[in-house]
Amino acid sequence: MPHRNAPLTETGRLRLARCVVEDGWPVRRAAERFQVSPTTAQRWADRYRHLGEAGMSDRSSRPRHSPRRTPTRTPTRTERRIIKVRVLRRWGPARIAHLLHLVPSTVHRVLTRYGLARLTHLDRATGRVIRRYERDRPGELVHVDIKKLGNIPDGGGHRALDRQAGRKTRSGAGYSYLHTAVDDHSRLAYSEILTDERKETATGFWTRAQTFFTSCGITVERVLTDNGACYKSHAWRDVLAAAGITHKRTRPYRPQTNGKVERLNRTLLDEWAYARPYRSEQERRDAFPEWLHTYNHHRGHTALKGQPPASRVPNLTGQYT
């Protein structure tokens, strides 16, 4: 595709060629009229003589022959070594290229040619492709988790001050506990900053979270948590049973199963908790409701094709506002 300031688009090339071939203009006169070199004018005129209007389109810049390219039919020794290192060590193209004395782009082409999954799509522990899933309707599954977060001392921590000055203010700041619930289908999130992760606090949070999802027209059917002590308690079991909700826990040391809320925790850290140097814990907490509203109503989500979670919850009050 020609750039916006190109002197000749496909239409302009056709006009130039017709001036030379059909109207009999000299090549130099046509080149001066269309503000290109005589060589360019001659090229488009020759293409028009041989190919007609179809010859006015851009051709691929790919060379007809690549004698130094690694062959595609029979894997060479180099290709086998690339694949072996990728499978056994799970390295990226740059590290493989350094080990085998190759160019990273060559390694990348070989990996793409043989359909090897990206490292981001693999479970690093097992090397297996991560099987991603999504429930069919809102409320069918809600992920719940707790994120422990260090409080910011008054005056700011080491992100606002330098690291040496931050050491003097951080003692006794304590911790906050971010309780979060995420709907599997819509990614709609409800979150609160609380003081601990005891069973009473967790059950109270869930009661308010369930009220929030109900207000959005979502009936929660199933809840997925990790193996935290509060989620093993009788209080947690009873509050879910009273609402007719099934409780499921992940396998030990398998946070991937609860991945949607784990990913939201990371997003929270990047885009809210550590997004800027706050001067106090209260300042950071004051910014949280606005960020959560932006996440639910305005922030595009990759898994939702760039749409916010509110796009999948028609009954959500204040949608896109």
C-alpha positions as CSV (number, residue, x, y, z in Angstrom):
1,M,0.0,0.0,0.0
2,P,1.5,3.4,-1.0
3,H,2.0,6.0,1.7
4,R,-0.3,9.0,2.0
5,N,2.1,11.4,0.2
6,A,2.9,9.1,-2.7
7,P,2.8,10.9,-6.0
8,L,1.2,7.9,-7.7
9,T,-1.6,5.8,-6.4
10,E,-2.9,2.9,-8.5
11,T,-5.3,5.4,-10.2
12,G,-2.5,7.9,-10.8
13,R,-0.3,5.1,-12.3
14,L,-3.1,4.2,-14.7
15,R,-3.5,7.8,-15.8
16,L,0.2,8.1,-16.4
17,A,0.5,4.9,-18.3
18,R,-2.5,5.8,-20.5
19,C,-0.9,9.2,-21.3
20,V,2.2,7.4,-22.6
21,V,0.7,4.3,-24.3
22,E,-2.7,5.5,-25.5
23,D,-2.3,9.2,-26.0
24,G,1.3,9.1,-27.3
25,W,2.9,11.4,-24.7
26,P,6.7,11.3,-24.5
27,V,7.9,9.6,-21.4
28,R,9.7,12.7,-20.1
29,R,6.7,14.9,-20.6
30,A,4.5,12.4,-18.7
31,A,7.1,12.1,-15.9
32,E,7.2,15.9,-15.6
33,R,3.3,16.1,-15.5
34,F,3.0,13.5,-12.7
35,Q,6.1,14.6,-10.9
36,V,8.1,11.4,-11.0
37,S,11.3,10.3,-12.7
38,P,11.4,9.2,-16.3
39,T,12.5,5.8,-15.1
40,T,9.3,5.4,-13.0
41,A,7.1,6.6,-15.8
42,Q,8.7,4.1,-18.2
43,R,8.2,1.3,-15.7
44,W,4.5,1.9,-15.3
45,A,4.0,2.4,-19.0
46,D,5.7,-1.0,-19.7
47,R,3.6,-2.7,-17.1
48,Y,0.4,-1.3,-18.7
49,R,1.5,-2.5,-22.1
50,H,2.0,-6.1,-20.9
51,L,-0.6,-6.5,-18.1
52,G,-3.1,-3.8,-18.5
53,E,-4.9,-2.3,-15.4
54,A,-3.9,-5.3,-13.3
55,G,-0.2,-4.3,-13.6
56,M,-0.8,-1.1,-11.7
57,S,-1.0,-2.9,-8.3
58,D,2.0,-3.2,-6.0
59,R,3.9,-6.5,-6.2
60,S,5.3,-8.4,-3.4
61,S,8.8,-7.5,-2.4
62,R,9.6,-11.1,-1.5
63,P,12.5,-12.5,-3.5
64,R,11.7,-15.2,-6.1
65,H,14.6,-17.3,-4.8
66,S,16.1,-17.6,-1.3
67,P,19.0,-20.0,-1.7
68,R,20.2,-19.5,1.9
69,R,16.9,-20.2,3.5
70,T,16.5,-23.3,5.7
71,P,14.6,-25.9,3.7
72,T,10.9,-26.5,4.4
73,R,10.4,-30.1,3.4
74,T,13.1,-32.0,5.3
75,P,14.2,-30.7,8.7
76,T,17.8,-29.9,8.7
77,R,20.2,-30.5,11.6
78,T,19.9,-26.8,12.5
79,E,16.1,-26.9,12.6
80,R,16.1,-30.0,14.7
81,R,18.5,-28.4,17.2
82,I,16.2,-25.3,17.4
83,I,13.2,-27.4,18.1
84,K,15.0,-29.5,20.6
85,V,16.2,-26.5,22.6
86,R,12.7,-24.9,22.5
87,V,11.0,-28.1,23.7
88,L,13.5,-29.0,26.4
89,R,14.5,-25.6,27.8
90,R,11.5,-23.5,26.7
91,W,13.7,-20.6,25.5
92,G,12.7,-17.7,23.3
93,P,14.2,-17.0,19.8
94,A,16.9,-14.6,21.2
95,R,18.4,-17.1,23.7
96,I,18.2,-20.0,21.2
97,A,19.9,-17.9,18.6
98,H,22.7,-17.0,21.0
99,L,23.2,-20.6,21.9
100,L,23.3,-21.9,18.3
101,H,25.0,-18.8,16.8
102,L,22.1,-17.9,14.6
103,V,20.0,-14.8,14.0
104,P,16.9,-14.5,16.2
105,S,14.6,-13.8,13.1
106,T,15.8,-17.1,11.6
107,V,14.9,-19.0,14.8
108,H,11.5,-17.3,15.0
109,R,10.7,-18.3,11.4
110,V,11.6,-22.0,12.1
111,L,9.5,-22.0,15.3
112,T,6.6,-20.5,13.3
113,R,7.0,-22.9,10.4
114,Y,6.6,-25.9,12.7
115,G,3.7,-24.4,14.6
116,L,5.4,-24.3,18.0
117,A,3.2,-22.4,20.5
118,R,4.4,-19.1,22.0
119,L,5.9,-19.3,25.4
120,T,3.1,-17.2,26.8
121,H,0.7,-20.0,25.7
122,L,2.6,-22.6,27.6
123,D,2.6,-23.8,31.2
124,R,6.2,-23.2,32.2
125,A,6.2,-26.1,34.7
126,T,5.1,-28.8,32.3
127,G,5.6,-27.3,28.8
128,R,2.0,-28.1,27.8
129,V,-0.2,-25.7,26.0
130,I,-2.5,-23.9,28.4
131,R,-6.1,-24.9,27.7
132,R,-8.1,-21.7,28.0
133,Y,-11.8,-21.8,28.7
134,E,-14.7,-19.5,29.2
135,R,-18.2,-20.2,30.6
136,D,-21.2,-19.7,28.4
137,R,-23.2,-17.2,30.5
138,P,-22.6,-14.7,33.3
139,G,-22.8,-16.2,36.8
140,E,-22.0,-19.8,35.8
141,L,-18.6,-19.4,37.5
142,V,-17.2,-16.7,39.6
143,H,-13.5,-16.6,40.6
144,V,-12.6,-15.3,44.1
145,D,-9.2,-14.6,45.5
146,I,-7.3,-12.4,48.0
147,K,-4.2,-10.3,47.2
148,K,-2.0,-9.2,50.1
149,L,-0.7,-5.6,49.5
150,G,1.8,-3.6,51.6
151,N,0.5,-0.3,52.8
152,I,2.1,3.0,51.8
153,P,3.4,5.0,54.8
154,D,2.4,8.7,55.2
155,G,4.7,10.8,53.0
156,G,5.2,8.0,50.5
157,G,7.3,4.9,50.2
158,H,10.4,4.2,48.2
159,R,8.5,4.8,44.9
160,A,7.7,8.4,45.9
161,L,11.0,9.0,47.7
162,D,14.3,7.3,47.0
163,R,14.9,3.8,48.4
164,Q,17.1,5.0,51.3
165,A,14.5,7.5,52.5
166,G,11.7,4.9,52.0
167,R,13.3,2.5,54.5
168,K,12.8,5.1,57.2
169,T,9.0,5.4,56.6
170,R,8.0,1.8,55.8
171,S,8.2,0.3,59.3
172,G,4.8,-0.3,60.9
173,A,2.9,0.5,57.7
174,G,1.1,-2.9,57.8
175,Y,-0.8,-4.7,55.0
176,S,-4.1,-4.5,53.2
177,Y,-6.0,-7.4,51.7
178,L,-7.6,-7.0,48.3
179,H,-10.7,-9.3,48.1
180,T,-11.8,-9.8,44.5
181,A,-14.5,-11.6,42.7
182,V,-14.5,-11.9,38.8
183,D,-17.2,-13.4,36.7
184,D,-15.8,-16.0,34.3
185,H,-17.9,-15.1,31.2
186,S,-18.0,-11.3,31.4
187,R,-14.9,-10.5,33.5
188,L,-17.1,-8.2,35.5
189,A,-15.2,-7.6,38.8
190,Y,-16.2,-6.7,42.3
191,S,-13.4,-5.8,44.8
192,E,-12.8,-4.4,48.2
193,I,-9.8,-3.4,50.3
194,L,-10.1,-5.0,53.7
195,T,-7.9,-5.3,56.8
196,D,-7.4,-9.1,56.9
197,E,-8.3,-12.5,55.3
198,R,-10.1,-14.2,58.2
199,K,-13.2,-16.2,57.5
200,E,-15.6,-13.6,58.8
201,T,-14.1,-11.0,56.5
202,A,-14.2,-13.3,53.5
203,T,-17.8,-14.3,54.1
204,G,-18.8,-10.7,54.6
205,F,-17.1,-9.7,51.4
206,W,-18.8,-12.5,49.5
207,T,-22.2,-11.4,50.8
208,R,-21.7,-8.0,49.4
209,A,-20.2,-9.3,46.1
210,Q,-23.2,-11.5,45.6
211,T,-25.5,-8.6,46.1
212,F,-23.5,-6.6,43.5
213,F,-23.8,-9.4,40.9
214,T,-27.5,-9.8,41.7
215,S,-28.0,-6.1,41.1
216,C,-26.4,-6.6,37.7
217,G,-28.9,-9.4,36.8
218,I,-26.3,-12.1,37.4
219,T,-27.3,-15.2,39.3
220,V,-24.2,-16.9,40.7
221,E,-24.2,-20.7,40.3
222,R,-20.7,-21.7,41.2
223,V,-17.6,-20.1,43.0
224,L,-14.0,-21.1,42.4
225,T,-11.4,-20.3,45.1
226,D,-7.9,-21.4,46.1
227,N,-7.2,-23.4,49.2
228,G,-6.9,-20.5,51.6
229,A,-7.9,-21.2,55.2
230,C,-10.9,-18.8,55.0
231,Y,-12.3,-20.7,52.0
232,K,-12.1,-24.0,53.9
233,S,-14.1,-22.7,56.9
234,H,-17.6,-23.8,57.8
235,A,-18.6,-20.1,57.7
236,W,-17.7,-19.9,54.0
237,R,-19.3,-23.2,53.2
238,D,-22.6,-22.2,55.0
239,V,-22.9,-18.8,53.3
240,L,-22.6,-20.4,49.8
241,A,-24.9,-23.3,50.7
242,A,-27.6,-20.9,51.9
243,A,-27.6,-19.2,48.5
244,G,-27.5,-22.5,46.6
245,I,-24.1,-21.9,45.2
246,T,-21.6,-24.7,44.5
247,H,-18.1,-24.2,45.9
248,K,-15.0,-25.6,44.1
249,R,-11.4,-25.3,45.1
250,T,-8.3,-25.4,42.8
251,R,-5.7,-28.1,43.1
252,P,-2.9,-27.2,45.4
253,Y,-0.1,-25.1,43.7
254,R,-2.2,-24.7,40.6
255,P,-3.0,-21.0,40.4
256,Q,-3.6,-21.3,36.6
257,T,-7.0,-22.9,37.3
258,N,-8.1,-19.6,39.0
259,G,-6.3,-17.7,36.3
260,K,-8.9,-15.0,35.5
261,V,-8.8,-13.5,39.0
262,E,-5.0,-14.0,39.2
263,R,-4.7,-12.0,36.0
264,L,-6.9,-9.3,37.4
265,N,-4.6,-9.1,40.5
266,R,-1.7,-8.5,38.2
267,T,-3.6,-5.8,36.3
268,L,-4.5,-4.2,39.6
269,L,-0.9,-3.9,40.6
270,D,0.2,-2.5,37.2
271,E,-2.6,-0.1,36.6
272,W,-3.6,1.0,40.0
273,A,-1.5,-0.1,43.0
274,Y,1.9,0.8,41.5
275,A,0.7,2.9,38.6
276,R,2.1,6.1,40.1
277,P,3.9,7.2,43.3
278,Y,1.2,7.7,45.9
279,R,2.0,9.9,49.0
280,S,-0.2,7.8,51.4
281,E,-2.2,4.7,51.6
282,Q,-5.4,6.7,51.8
283,E,-4.5,8.5,48.5
284,R,-4.1,5.1,46.8
285,R,-7.4,3.8,48.3
286,D,-9.2,6.9,47.1
287,A,-8.2,6.2,43.5
288,F,-9.4,2.6,43.7
289,P,-13.2,3.0,43.1
290,E,-12.6,5.1,40.0
291,W,-10.1,2.6,38.6
292,L,-12.5,-0.3,39.2
293,H,-15.3,1.6,37.4
294,T,-13.0,2.2,34.5
295,Y,-12.1,-1.5,34.4
296,N,-15.7,-2.6,34.3
297,H,-17.2,0.0,32.0
298,H,-14.4,1.5,29.8
299,R,-11.2,-0.5,29.7
300,G,-11.0,-2.8,26.7
301,H,-10.3,-6.5,27.6
302,T,-8.2,-8.6,25.3
303,A,-10.4,-11.7,25.8
304,L,-13.5,-9.7,24.9
305,K,-12.1,-8.5,21.6
306,G,-11.3,-5.1,23.0
307,Q,-14.7,-4.5,24.7
308,P,-15.1,-3.8,28.4
309,P,-16.8,-6.3,30.7
310,A,-20.0,-4.2,30.8
311,S,-20.6,-5.1,27.1
312,R,-21.5,-8.6,28.2
313,V,-23.8,-7.6,31.0
314,P,-26.8,-5.8,29.5
315,N,-28.4,-5.2,32.9
316,L,-25.4,-3.4,34.4
317,T,-26.5,-0.1,35.8
318,G,-24.6,2.9,34.3
319,Q,-23.2,0.9,31.4
320,Y,-20.5,2.9,29.4
321,T,-21.0,5.9,31.6
